[in-house]
């Protein structure tokens, strides 16, 4: 008998237990994980259509927007980035992109592939942009679209965008932001800030598996898409068609990932139950405890003070410490994953995520204990328990403040 030989049946899947404290994905909330196992519905089933409506309403709360064109793109956050860029950009359009990390550079690449004439302004990794330097660039370039990363995943930099949005609008431009790491961890106020287009991901502070990208377009941006002179570069990501599936028409466009939408709906429900203010406060508290613990261990931060994301801490690797030696030990001995540096920070930084369900005191203390053990075993002269003591003091003060 000819043909490819039948292989031996593989063993049942049994992934190792991990605590995902890197830049994403983060651990999935048990309720979200359970939602993935619910029975499938058809993508045009009335029950699934109702779930889509509910998901949009929940997502509008999380984005803090009334935008009608708010939905989940079938694809990861990178698909959301591409969806925003290719729907706003036509060949020959001018786009200004602010780059202070890897994901700003990716926005440049996507825009160039869409045929945009891209102008780039840059800041060193770990820094943020001053609105006045953006104003000068907008005045010089006269872009149709300004693109900027709200939460730079490669550096942990938290970029204020309110004033930059005003600058873009004063010049008649649209503003698009990357909120992949910020949504659900820090305030994202699309309507209040006047953001025209935003994209995010499910696998970070929403504690859902990767696979969907929440996006939202302002009425002004939706009108731009409706009046394009050319077709959107991507058929799959064409909002003029996708919105008919997510809107009142319910015209079939593609088969939606049903189980991922179940999970996403549950993840959004958890955000609503907790409330955005409480969720943001939880992320801030645990980040403060982590930073205090790192500082007590002599570990500095890459990101400029005052602009450090609470959900993603970019820590400087101490001199003489091998990046991979520590990360391998954390993974193999403790089951903890943290991320390494990207781009110019490769081998120089650890990216520690406390995102969504993982932003908990137990995870902070476990990580600090594990990291201290690894560093001491590699020869670092650390005072035993210094990191844990510093973190515990942050929690003690927070508890005292709450009880008063």
Secondary structure as UniProt FT lines:
FT   STRAND          19..20
FT   HELIX           30..36
FT   TURN            43..44
FT   HELIX           46..63
FT   STRAND          69..74
FT   HELIX           77..88
FT   TURN            91..92
FT   STRAND          94..99
FT   HELIX           102..113
FT   TURN            114..115
FT   STRAND          117..122
FT   TURN            125..126
FT   HELIX           131..141
FT   STRAND          145..149
FT   STRAND          151..152
FT   TURN            153..156
FT   STRAND          157..158
FT   HELIX           162..170
FT   TURN            171..172
FT   STRAND          174..178
FT   TURN            180..182
FT   TURN            184..185
FT   HELIX           190..193
FT   STRAND          197..199
FT   TURN            205..206
FT   STRAND          212..217
FT   HELIX           219..226
FT   TURN            236..237
FT   HELIX           239..246
FT   HELIX           258..274
FT   HELIX           276..296
FT   TURN            297..298
FT   TURN            305..306
FT   STRAND          312..316
FT   TURN            319..320
FT   HELIX           323..334
FT   STRAND          336..337
FT   STRAND          339..340
FT   HELIX           343..345
FT   TURN            346..348
FT   STRAND          349..353
FT   HELIX           356..358
FT   HELIX           361..377
FT   TURN            378..379
FT   TURN            384..385
FT   HELIX           386..403
//
